[in-house]
Amino acid sequence: MAEWTMDDVAARFAEAAETGRRLPPVRVQGYFNVWPAFARVHRPDDGGHALGTMAGGQRHLIWMRAKQREWKDICRRIGCDRTTAWRRWQRALGMVAARLNEKSLPKFGKHPNVTP
């Protein structure tokens, strides 16, 4: 992938949330399990390392949108109105995209790719 965009990042998180939803539930050890053991492989191009540098609220916001939660529920959780939540979500996606593209982030003001 040549250049990560915020739409690419949002789509990748939505895909990860859907994959996680389809996985079997975690069970207590000691029960019979027919699922084969598998090793978790971290791909170098995933957004996980970029999420490590974000605040907890931003991570929750990205994952709530990836799981297709309604803005009303998200706004209640983080305690702000819908426009502010959307702007924070766009900023968080921009941070992940910039980190994946290894660009420097603007410190103040609006992210250059954000359109209201």
Buried (B, 14 or more C-beta within 10 A) or exposed (E): EEEBBBEBBBEBBBEBBEEEEEEEEEEEEEEEEEEEEEEEEEEEEEBEEBBEEBEEEBBBBBBBBBBEBEBEEBBEBBEBEEEEBBBBBBBBBBBBBBBBEEEEEEEEEEBEEEEE
